């Protein structure tokens, strides 16, 4: 039996312009400036900076009053007057008071210097190595990751040296050269495990009873040390509690990621540039958009004059018509970009303004316990925009407040009910949980069950597994690993 099904599918497709606008909205201030620079370089019809508005307006009005040219280019149906009479700077003649002063702008510093890899190679140049050892050492340095470790087995390195470098050696030679590389700075570099990294650093120090005990603990009882089984360590190494405490203190001073301490690493370090600023003025919140998001843009006067010349010329050659087609394309792109920047500014300001008022009590006090439960849909409904638009603003933008600069998405949180049946933010609960753990007796840290009981007493009836989830999200280890002696 043949069955027929009729299915209707409703789909919404975004135009290329809408997609580009969404991408512009998503860009934070620094990336937006790069995008603006790129557009100015690629489109000669778009210019930045102030212009003589009075003369420009008068000149355009004169052109607008003239009769429309009888000849048009049929292929594209270009009306020259459309391009000459449009507001050249519709939204940039005056600046709204929701943009912060340019005086507050700060340059963004970048890390500079040699890469971490080159830093190690430069040190190798001071060590005497034969050709084979140099090739092995250079390969080992190239295998060091950003944290400063070599996380590959010697056997794999042996194979790679043969296949990629035509260096045929043995594991003993590689181990010998690795020991040389591990003598480079920073201490602990080129280690193959955390245990080895810490031992290398300790062995570079002046040997004292505490450091000798620390090395012994790492070599013989690393697992018990990481699990904080202090009683077992005291018994196994036959030491007092005070001696153990001093040894652990030496270990805690070490750097578990030696590569991260070198500022000339491969990663570019950027300082955050806030996209918004919130200030309290006479008890009221005042929001401003970083002035770098509000550039002064206008259509090139030179390009407009080219159209004017075409309009006034009696004979229209094919070359002139081709030129006008090119000008039309660039003017369309310039006008669209100016309008897109205006829409971006409006979207950013409206979205952040809604978030600020939704969390008014928090922004007035700085107390995270005053953060209301807030999800993307709450703000999207408030400003009648799509959830994805709010997400683009919240996920990539920073706001400077009297309490520090924070990523906007940090103000969003789910809700749960307290014992009074009121909706409270999960951020509020996490803040209380963090405070309880901070003030606990470190010799006897609180288990998740005990933490759940304490939160219940405070009016937040949540399950132990939920406490564990919040604790993990706060990067707080389990009770056993929080124990101190």
Kinemage of the C-alpha trace (Angstrom):
@kinemage 1
@onewidth
@group {chain A} dominant
@subgroup {mainchain}
@vectorlist {calphas} color= white
{ca unk a 1} P 0.000 0.000 0.000
{ca unk a 2} L 1.393 3.337 -1.051
{ca unk a 3} L 1.304 6.036 1.603
{ca unk a 4} L 1.709 9.666 0.838
{ca unk a 5} L 2.811 12.196 3.402
{ca unk a 6} L 2.596 15.938 3.069
{ca unk a 7} L 5.136 17.721 5.204
{ca unk a 8} L 5.507 21.464 5.661
{ca unk a 9} L 8.812 22.810 6.870
{ca unk a 10} L 9.185 26.390 8.028
{ca unk a 11} L 12.719 27.676 7.841
{ca unk a 12} L 14.270 31.094 8.194
{ca unk a 13} L 17.368 31.955 6.261
{ca unk a 14} L 19.534 34.914 7.160
{ca unk a 15} L 20.786 37.177 4.397
{ca unk a 16} L 24.568 37.643 4.002
{ca unk a 17} L 24.149 41.165 5.463
{ca unk a 18} L 22.346 39.821 8.535
{ca unk a 19} L 25.060 37.218 9.051
{ca unk a 20} L 27.745 39.911 8.812
{ca unk a 21} L 25.823 42.036 11.332
{ca unk a 22} L 25.663 39.115 13.763
{ca unk a 23} L 29.417 38.666 13.404
{ca unk a 24} L 29.978 42.373 14.097
{ca unk a 25} L 27.814 42.193 17.232
{ca unk a 26} L 29.831 39.250 18.511
{ca unk a 27} L 33.175 41.048 18.202
{ca unk a 28} L 34.650 42.534 21.406
{ca unk a 29} L 36.180 46.011 21.228
{ca unk a 30} L 39.710 45.022 20.155
{ca unk a 31} L 38.557 42.626 17.443
{ca unk a 32} L 35.995 45.200 16.274
{ca unk a 33} L 38.747 47.779 15.809
{ca unk a 34} L 40.677 45.318 13.625
{ca unk a 35} L 37.528 44.617 11.579
{ca unk a 36} L 36.933 48.363 11.157
{ca unk a 37} L 40.524 48.885 10.022
{ca unk a 38} L 40.162 46.068 7.492
{ca unk a 39} L 36.950 47.556 6.051
{ca unk a 40} L 38.532 51.011 5.720
{ca unk a 41} L 41.495 49.500 3.867
{ca unk a 42} L 39.328 47.438 1.515
{ca unk a 43} L 36.664 50.041 0.693
{ca unk a 44} L 37.938 53.417 -0.576
{ca unk a 45} L 34.362 54.783 -0.474
{ca unk a 46} L 34.379 54.528 3.318
{ca unk a 47} L 36.306 57.073 5.375
{ca unk a 48} L 36.788 57.746 9.074
{ca unk a 49} L 37.108 60.989 10.996
{ca unk a 50} L 35.177 64.224 11.052
{ca unk a 51} L 34.149 66.102 7.915
{ca unk a 52} L 33.091 69.656 7.112
{ca unk a 53} L 29.415 68.909 7.654
{ca unk a 54} L 27.982 72.331 6.780
{ca unk a 55} L 29.636 72.596 3.355
{ca unk a 56} L 28.931 68.976 2.596
{ca unk a 57} L 25.248 69.308 3.453
{ca unk a 58} L 24.817 72.455 1.305
{ca unk a 59} L 26.561 70.886 -1.646
{ca unk a 60} L 24.450 67.750 -1.402
{ca unk a 61} L 21.248 69.796 -1.157
{ca unk a 62} L 22.158 71.593 -4.413
{ca unk a 63} L 22.673 68.280 -6.181
{ca unk a 64} L 19.457 66.917 -4.740
{ca unk a 65} L 17.462 69.874 -6.146
{ca unk a 66} L 18.670 69.219 -9.676
{ca unk a 67} L 16.541 67.156 -12.049
{ca unk a 68} L 17.308 63.491 -12.244
{ca unk a 69} L 19.485 62.517 -15.167
{ca unk a 70} L 17.382 61.005 -17.933
{ca unk a 71} L 19.928 58.346 -18.739
{ca unk a 72} L 20.387 55.405 -16.398
{ca unk a 73} L 22.323 52.207 -16.654
{ca unk a 74} L 19.654 49.648 -17.338
{ca unk a 75} L 21.715 46.666 -16.186
{ca unk a 76} L 21.724 47.840 -12.572
{ca unk a 77} L 19.038 50.521 -12.678
{ca unk a 78} L 21.235 53.031 -10.864
{ca unk a 79} L 19.640 56.260 -9.717
{ca unk a 80} L 22.563 58.606 -9.162
{ca unk a 81} L 20.499 60.955 -6.992
{ca unk a 82} L 19.959 58.125 -4.503
{ca unk a 83} L 23.662 58.149 -3.810
{ca unk a 84} L 24.125 61.919 -3.825
{ca unk a 85} L 21.134 62.924 -1.712
{ca unk a 86} L 21.178 60.313 1.068
{ca unk a 87} L 22.243 61.506 4.501
{ca unk a 88} L 25.968 61.101 4.324
{ca unk a 89} L 26.462 60.871 8.049
{ca unk a 90} L 22.968 60.125 9.407
{ca unk a 91} L 23.932 58.938 12.861
{ca unk a 92} L 27.410 60.343 13.274
{ca unk a 93} L 26.734 64.101 13.166
{ca unk a 94} L 26.332 64.124 16.928
{ca unk a 95} L 27.591 61.650 19.494
{ca unk a 96} L 25.125 60.315 22.061
{ca unk a 97} L 26.040 60.530 25.731
{ca unk a 98} L 26.149 56.752 26.053
{ca unk a 99} L 29.718 56.535 24.774
{ca unk a 100} L 32.596 56.839 27.193
{ca unk a 101} L 35.158 59.598 26.772
{ca unk a 102} L 38.076 58.958 24.456
{ca unk a 103} L 40.291 60.138 27.316
{ca unk a 104} L 39.602 56.831 29.042
{ca unk a 105} L 40.955 54.779 26.153
{ca unk a 106} L 44.075 52.844 26.873
{ca unk a 107} L 46.457 51.083 24.517
{ca unk a 108} L 46.564 47.334 24.670
{ca unk a 109} L 49.973 45.906 25.563
{ca unk a 110} L 51.214 42.691 24.006
{ca unk a 111} L 53.851 40.283 25.169
{ca unk a 112} L 57.004 40.545 23.116
{ca unk a 113} L 60.399 38.874 22.833
{ca unk a 114} L 61.594 35.453 21.730
{ca unk a 115} L 59.471 32.354 21.929
{ca unk a 116} L 59.922 29.883 24.772
{ca unk a 117} L 61.408 27.405 22.286
{ca unk a 118} L 63.989 29.935 21.081
{ca unk a 119} L 64.770 30.878 24.685
{ca unk a 120} L 65.780 27.248 25.345
{ca unk a 121} L 67.740 26.973 22.079
{ca unk a 122} L 69.721 30.103 22.997
{ca unk a 123} L 70.776 28.399 26.234
{ca unk a 124} L 71.795 25.265 24.360
{ca unk a 125} L 74.267 27.356 22.381
{ca unk a 126} L 76.342 27.711 25.546
{ca unk a 127} L 76.595 23.922 26.038
{ca unk a 128} L 79.166 21.782 24.235
{ca unk a 129} L 77.410 19.058 22.189
{ca unk a 130} L 78.562 16.986 19.228
{ca unk a 131} L 76.477 16.967 16.039
{ca unk a 132} L 74.333 13.977 17.055
{ca unk a 133} L 73.718 15.325 20.555
{ca unk a 134} L 72.832 18.749 19.158
{ca unk a 135} L 70.262 17.243 16.778
{ca unk a 136} L 68.705 15.264 19.661
{ca unk a 137} L 68.721 18.267 22.015
{ca unk a 138} L 67.098 20.495 19.399
{ca unk a 139} L 64.394 17.879 18.804
{ca unk a 140} L 63.768 17.516 22.547
{ca unk a 141} L 63.419 21.285 22.954
{ca unk a 142} L 60.948 21.262 20.076
{ca unk a 143} L 58.924 18.663 21.966
{ca unk a 144} L 58.533 20.848 25.069
{ca unk a 145} L 54.915 21.980 25.431
{ca unk a 146} L 53.580 25.316 26.735
{ca unk a 147} L 53.636 24.096 30.338
{ca unk a 148} L 57.313 23.140 30.007
{ca unk a 149} L 56.883 19.342 29.811
{ca unk a 150} L 57.927 16.639 27.346
{ca unk a 151} L 54.921 14.342 27.414
{ca unk a 152} L 56.132 11.717 24.932
{ca unk a 153} L 57.841 8.403 25.721
{ca unk a 154} L 61.563 8.103 24.896
{ca unk a 155} L 60.728 5.212 22.527
{ca unk a 156} L 58.456 7.494 20.441
{ca unk a 157} L 61.132 10.190 20.329
{ca unk a 158} L 63.656 7.559 19.188
{ca unk a 159} L 61.396 6.582 16.263
{ca unk a 160} L 60.670 10.167 15.275
{ca unk a 161} L 64.350 11.070 15.261
{ca unk a 162} L 64.981 8.240 12.813
{ca unk a 163} L 62.012 8.889 10.519
{ca unk a 164} L 61.933 12.679 10.463
{ca unk a 165} L 65.505 13.756 11.264
{ca unk a 166} L 67.550 10.805 9.911
{ca unk a 167} L 69.178 10.558 13.347
{ca unk a 168} L 69.738 6.933 14.347
{ca unk a 169} L 70.588 6.626 18.013
{ca unk a 170} L 69.515 4.690 21.131
{ca unk a 171} L 67.416 5.413 24.218
{ca unk a 172} L 70.486 5.676 26.460
{ca unk a 173} L 71.894 8.561 24.372
{ca unk a 174} L 68.518 10.310 24.296
{ca unk a 175} L 68.265 9.978 28.089
{ca unk a 176} L 71.768 11.469 28.438
{ca unk a 177} L 70.889 14.472 26.253
{ca unk a 178} L 67.543 14.868 28.041
{ca unk a 179} L 69.425 15.253 31.326
{ca unk a 180} L 71.385 18.114 29.742
{ca unk a 181} L 68.194 19.794 28.488
{ca unk a 182} L 66.672 19.451 31.965
{ca unk a 183} L 69.529 21.594 33.329
{ca unk a 184} L 68.268 24.584 31.336
{ca unk a 185} L 66.184 27.385 32.826
{ca unk a 186} L 63.488 27.685 34.058
{ca unk a 187} L 64.120 24.881 36.599
{ca unk a 188} L 61.951 21.837 35.936
{ca unk a 189} L 61.724 22.333 32.177
{ca unk a 190} L 61.615 19.216 29.931
{ca unk a 191} L 60.338 17.008 32.762
{ca unk a 192} L 58.126 14.096 31.718
{ca unk a 193} L 55.856 14.180 34.760
{ca unk a 194} L 54.881 16.454 37.636
{ca unk a 195} L 56.869 14.246 39.991
{ca unk a 196} L 60.050 14.609 37.897
{ca unk a 197} L 59.461 18.354 37.437
{ca unk a 198} L 59.294 18.953 41.203
{ca unk a 199} L 62.308 16.741 41.940
{ca unk a 200} L 64.443 18.569 39.334
{ca unk a 201} L 63.604 21.891 40.974
{ca unk a 202} L 64.394 20.625 44.474
{ca unk a 203} L 67.727 19.144 43.379
{ca unk a 204} L 68.760 22.580 42.042
{ca unk a 205} L 68.378 24.057 45.539
{ca unk a 206} L 70.835 23.986 48.421
{ca unk a 207} L 70.266 20.716 50.244
{ca unk a 208} L 68.749 21.120 53.712
{ca unk a 209} L 67.020 18.493 55.891
{ca unk a 210} L 63.618 19.776 54.713
{ca unk a 211} L 64.575 19.634 51.025
{ca unk a 212} L 66.143 16.165 51.403
{ca unk a 213} L 62.922 14.951 53.059
{ca unk a 214} L 60.847 16.593 50.302
{ca unk a 215} L 62.891 14.802 47.596
{ca unk a 216} L 62.522 11.498 49.451
{ca unk a 217} L 58.740 11.949 49.731
{ca unk a 218} L 58.402 12.708 46.010
{ca unk a 219} L 60.577 9.752 44.976
{ca unk a 220} L 59.194 7.148 47.380
{ca unk a 221} L 55.693 8.298 48.349
{ca unk a 222} L 54.372 10.530 45.553
{ca unk a 223} L 50.871 8.969 45.514
{ca unk a 224} L 50.491 9.256 49.273
{ca unk a 225} L 51.673 12.877 49.091
{ca unk a 226} L 49.131 13.822 46.377
{ca unk a 227} L 46.345 12.155 48.394
{ca unk a 228} L 47.480 13.953 51.556
{ca unk a 229} L 47.852 10.789 53.612
{ca unk a 230} L 49.962 12.658 56.163
{ca unk a 231} L 49.837 10.028 58.934
{ca unk a 232} L 51.181 7.380 56.555
{ca unk a 233} L 53.961 9.738 55.411
{ca unk a 234} L 54.995 10.416 59.044
{ca unk a 235} L 55.174 6.682 59.747
{ca unk a 236} L 56.908 5.707 56.497
{ca unk a 237} L 59.617 8.388 56.667
{ca unk a 238} L 59.888 8.295 60.469
{ca unk a 239} L 59.591 12.073 60.904
{ca unk a 240} L 57.690 14.445 63.162
{ca unk a 241} L 54.616 16.377 62.094
{ca unk a 242} L 56.647 19.604 62.110
{ca unk a 243} L 59.375 18.094 59.882
{ca unk a 244} L 56.726 16.884 57.434
{ca unk a 245} L 55.097 20.298 57.435
{ca unk a 246} L 58.418 21.993 56.562
{ca unk a 247} L 59.095 19.519 53.741
{ca unk a 248} L 55.621 20.030 52.256
{ca unk a 249} L 56.135 23.779 52.521
{ca unk a 250} L 59.242 23.436 50.311
{ca unk a 251} L 57.264 21.477 47.706
{ca unk a 252} L 54.427 24.007 47.685
{ca unk a 253} L 56.892 26.775 46.754
{ca unk a 254} L 57.796 24.994 43.496
{ca unk a 255} L 56.389 25.788 40.067
{ca unk a 256} L 54.302 22.917 38.617
{ca unk a 257} L 54.277 24.598 35.177
{ca unk a 258} L 57.772 25.979 34.486
{ca unk a 259} L 56.872 26.901 30.908
{ca unk a 260} L 54.070 29.172 32.034
{ca unk a 261} L 56.454 31.386 34.008
{ca unk a 262} L 58.227 32.557 30.845
{ca unk a 263} L 56.487 35.681 29.523
{ca unk a 264} L 57.938 35.226 26.042
{ca unk a 265} L 55.832 32.126 25.452
{ca unk a 266} L 54.184 31.448 22.117
{ca unk a 267} L 50.856 32.721 23.428
{ca unk a 268} L 50.096 36.424 22.974
{ca unk a 269} L 49.022 37.950 26.265
{ca unk a 270} L 46.309 40.557 25.808
{ca unk a 271} L 44.895 42.816 28.477
{ca unk a 272} L 41.123 42.947 28.580
{ca unk a 273} L 39.540 46.102 27.138
{ca unk a 274} L 36.078 46.607 28.701
{ca unk a 275} L 33.294 47.053 26.142
{ca unk a 276} L 31.038 48.817 28.664
{ca unk a 277} L 31.406 50.850 31.826
{ca unk a 278} L 28.939 51.059 34.721
{ca unk a 279} L 29.255 53.851 37.266
{ca unk a 280} L 27.143 54.896 40.243
{ca unk a 281} L 26.258 58.603 39.979
{ca unk a 282} L 24.202 60.068 42.841
{ca unk a 283} L 22.808 56.671 43.728
{ca unk a 284} L 21.818 55.793 40.159
{ca unk a 285} L 23.484 53.457 37.663
{ca unk a 286} L 25.047 55.038 34.583
{ca unk a 287} L 25.990 52.883 31.583
{ca unk a 288} L 28.357 53.876 28.791
{ca unk a 289} L 29.640 52.029 25.738
{ca unk a 290} L 33.383 52.188 25.154
{ca unk a 291} L 33.943 55.099 22.750
{ca unk a 292} L 36.115 52.889 20.556
{ca unk a 293} L 32.901 51.117 19.517
{ca unk a 294} L 31.479 54.370 18.106
{ca unk a 295} L 33.780 55.473 15.259
{ca unk a 296} L 32.996 58.512 13.115
{ca unk a 297} L 32.421 57.205 9.598
{ca unk a 298} L 31.231 58.810 6.394
{ca unk a 299} L 31.019 58.147 2.674
{ca unk a 300} L 33.990 59.439 0.704
{ca unk a 301} L 33.399 62.939 -0.683
{ca unk a 302} L 35.691 62.107 -3.595
{ca unk a 303} L 33.480 59.185 -4.593
{ca unk a 304} L 30.371 61.357 -4.342
{ca unk a 305} L 32.008 63.964 -6.595
{ca unk a 306} L 32.781 61.230 -9.133
{ca unk a 307} L 29.071 60.450 -9.317
{ca unk a 308} L 28.295 64.148 -9.585
{ca unk a 309} L 30.700 64.413 -12.527
{ca unk a 310} L 29.050 61.473 -14.241
{ca unk a 311} L 25.611 63.016 -13.769
{ca unk a 312} L 26.668 66.375 -15.225
{ca unk a 313} L 28.539 64.951 -18.219
{ca unk a 314} L 26.628 65.089 -21.519
{ca unk a 315} L 28.147 61.975 -23.036
{ca unk a 316} L 28.209 58.682 -21.163
{ca unk a 317} L 30.931 56.373 -22.415
{ca unk a 318} L 31.092 52.658 -21.661
{ca unk a 319} L 34.173 53.286 -19.532
{ca unk a 320} L 32.242 55.832 -17.451
{ca unk a 321} L 29.353 53.420 -17.028
{ca unk a 322} L 31.720 50.683 -15.818
{ca unk a 323} L 33.222 53.143 -13.361
{ca unk a 324} L 29.777 54.038 -12.016
{ca unk a 325} L 28.995 50.362 -11.499
{ca unk a 326} L 32.174 50.032 -9.428
{ca unk a 327} L 31.344 53.196 -7.458
{ca unk a 328} L 27.810 51.934 -6.819
{ca unk a 329} L 29.172 48.695 -5.390
{ca unk a 330} L 31.580 50.486 -3.052
{ca unk a 331} L 28.997 53.053 -1.966
{ca unk a 332} L 26.468 50.308 -1.220
{ca unk a 333} L 29.056 48.520 0.902
{ca unk a 334} L 30.057 51.741 2.705
{ca unk a 335} L 26.462 52.737 3.453
{ca unk a 336} L 25.626 49.237 4.670
{ca unk a 337} L 28.697 49.131 6.915
{ca unk a 338} L 27.862 52.509 8.484
{ca unk a 339} L 24.320 51.324 9.129
{ca unk a 340} L 25.597 48.008 10.536
{ca unk a 341} L 27.872 49.864 12.962
{ca unk a 342} L 24.880 51.918 14.115
{ca unk a 343} L 22.815 48.760 14.631
{ca unk a 344} L 25.720 47.132 16.473
{ca unk a 345} L 25.984 50.101 18.843
{ca unk a 346} L 22.244 50.064 19.522
{ca unk a 347} L 22.160 46.310 20.092
{ca unk a 348} L 25.115 46.355 22.480
{ca unk a 349} L 23.780 49.268 24.500
{ca unk a 350} L 20.166 48.041 24.688
{ca unk a 351} L 21.261 44.540 25.742
{ca unk a 352} L 23.710 45.693 28.421
{ca unk a 353} L 21.228 48.303 29.674
{ca unk a 354} L 18.615 45.563 30.183
{ca unk a 355} L 21.154 43.369 32.020
{ca unk a 356} L 22.195 46.301 34.228
{ca unk a 357} L 18.621 47.076 35.276
{ca unk a 358} L 17.763 43.403 35.731
{ca unk a 359} L 20.700 43.126 38.172
{ca unk a 360} L 20.298 46.664 39.571
{ca unk a 361} L 20.564 45.600 43.212
{ca unk a 362} L 23.862 43.803 42.556
{ca unk a 363} L 25.429 46.675 40.589
{ca unk a 364} L 24.494 49.134 43.327
{ca unk a 365} L 26.028 47.009 46.106
{ca unk a 366} L 28.584 44.658 44.531
{ca unk a 367} L 27.249 41.840 46.728
{ca unk a 368} L 27.018 38.645 44.653
{ca unk a 369} L 24.271 37.417 46.960
{ca unk a 370} L 22.100 40.094 45.345
{ca unk a 371} L 22.492 38.571 41.870
{ca unk a 372} L 19.058 37.558 40.588
{ca unk a 373} L 18.607 34.298 38.677
{ca unk a 374} L 18.918 35.337 35.028
{ca unk a 375} L 19.022 33.343 31.810
{ca unk a 376} L 19.492 34.567 28.238
{ca unk a 377} L 15.757 34.296 27.522
{ca unk a 378} L 14.944 36.717 30.360
{ca unk a 379} L 16.915 39.485 28.653
{ca unk a 380} L 15.828 38.465 25.132
{ca unk a 381} L 12.163 38.788 26.164
{ca unk a 382} L 12.879 42.104 27.895
{ca unk a 383} L 14.333 43.749 24.768
{ca unk a 384} L 12.378 41.730 22.185
{ca unk a 385} L 15.475 40.265 20.535
{ca unk a 386} L 16.587 36.757 19.705
{ca unk a 387} L 18.311 34.676 22.397
{ca unk a 388} L 21.275 34.135 20.047
{ca unk a 389} L 21.802 37.918 19.826
{ca unk a 390} L 21.891 38.271 23.612
{ca unk a 391} L 24.293 35.312 23.732
{ca unk a 392} L 26.650 37.035 21.271
{ca unk a 393} L 26.813 40.086 23.513
{ca unk a 394} L 27.119 38.190 26.817
{ca unk a 395} L 29.704 35.603 25.778
{ca unk a 396} L 32.350 37.922 24.356
{ca unk a 397} L 32.005 41.295 26.088
{ca unk a 398} L 33.416 42.701 29.322
{ca unk a 399} L 31.969 45.389 31.583
{ca unk a 400} L 33.988 47.647 33.874
{ca unk a 401} L 32.162 48.102 37.200
{ca unk a 402} L 33.085 49.638 40.569
{ca unk a 403} L 33.785 46.048 41.660
{ca unk a 404} L 36.140 45.067 38.847
{ca unk a 405} L 36.003 44.115 35.173
{ca unk a 406} L 34.015 40.977 34.453
{ca unk a 407} L 32.769 38.913 31.535
{ca unk a 408} L 29.073 39.668 31.128
{ca unk a 409} L 28.052 36.015 30.928
{ca unk a 410} L 29.178 35.627 34.550
{ca unk a 411} L 26.040 37.498 35.625
{ca unk a 412} L 23.814 34.806 34.140
{ca unk a 413} L 22.785 31.865 36.310
{ca unk a 414} L 20.036 29.313 36.793
{ca unk a 415} L 17.643 29.502 39.725
{ca unk a 416} L 16.502 27.224 42.504
{ca unk a 417} L 14.065 27.659 45.376
{ca unk a 418} L 15.115 28.197 48.994
{ca unk a 419} L 13.162 26.882 51.971
{ca unk a 420} L 10.860 29.902 51.733
{ca unk a 421} L 9.885 28.958 48.182
{ca unk a 422} L 11.725 31.975 46.743
{ca unk a 423} L 13.821 31.801 43.564
{ca unk a 424} L 17.495 32.335 44.334
{ca unk a 425} L 20.497 32.418 42.002
{ca unk a 426} L 22.839 29.438 41.942
{ca unk a 427} L 25.618 32.045 42.083
{ca unk a 428} L 24.338 33.089 45.495
{ca unk a 429} L 24.539 29.486 46.704
{ca unk a 430} L 28.039 29.042 45.256
{ca unk a 431} L 29.207 32.205 47.031
{ca unk a 432} L 27.914 30.901 50.372
{ca unk a 433} L 29.454 27.474 49.708
{ca unk a 434} L 32.809 29.111 48.913
{ca unk a 435} L 32.647 31.132 52.156
{ca unk a 436} L 31.815 28.059 54.267
{ca unk a 437} L 34.763 26.113 52.797
{ca unk a 438} L 37.099 29.082 53.245
{ca unk a 439} L 36.273 29.242 56.970
{ca unk a 440} L 36.363 25.479 57.643
{ca unk a 441} L 38.856 23.800 59.993
{ca unk a 442} L 41.636 22.780 57.573
{ca unk a 443} L 42.727 19.856 59.747
{ca unk a 444} L 39.216 18.408 59.342
{ca unk a 445} L 37.745 19.728 56.071
{ca unk a 446} L 33.981 19.440 55.579
{ca unk a 447} L 32.702 16.580 53.430
{ca unk a 448} L 30.060 17.208 50.769
{ca unk a 449} L 27.436 15.649 53.071
{ca unk a 450} L 28.336 18.084 55.854
{ca unk a 451} L 28.380 21.000 53.405
{ca unk a 452} L 24.891 20.033 52.211
{ca unk a 453} L 23.692 19.944 55.840
{ca unk a 454} L 25.148 23.422 56.526
{ca unk a 455} L 23.529 24.882 53.404
{ca unk a 456} L 20.211 23.326 54.448
{ca unk a 457} L 20.515 25.037 57.844
{ca unk a 458} L 21.070 28.335 56.003
{ca unk a 459} L 17.848 27.841 54.042
{ca unk a 460} L 19.169 26.191 50.860
{ca unk a 461} L 17.958 22.559 50.726
{ca unk a 462} L 20.149 21.031 48.030
{ca unk a 463} L 21.369 17.463 47.572
{ca unk a 464} L 24.916 16.280 48.253
{ca unk a 465} L 25.509 15.584 44.540
{ca unk a 466} L 24.501 19.198 43.760
{ca unk a 467} L 26.978 20.449 46.366
{ca unk a 468} L 29.663 18.307 44.684
{ca unk a 469} L 28.771 19.791 41.280
{ca unk a 470} L 28.945 23.388 42.555
{ca unk a 471} L 32.227 22.645 44.379
{ca unk a 472} L 33.774 21.284 41.169
{ca unk a 473} L 32.562 24.321 39.199
{ca unk a 474} L 34.361 26.488 41.769
{ca unk a 475} L 37.559 24.403 41.243
{ca unk a 476} L 37.556 23.373 44.912
{ca unk a 477} L 38.950 19.857 45.571
{ca unk a 478} L 37.280 17.213 47.747
{ca unk a 479} L 37.663 17.391 51.539
{ca unk a 480} L 40.583 14.936 51.678
{ca unk a 481} L 42.671 17.081 49.323
{ca unk a 482} L 41.889 20.271 51.259
{ca unk a 483} L 43.377 18.830 54.425
{ca unk a 484} L 46.336 20.653 55.958
{ca unk a 485} L 48.622 19.789 58.881
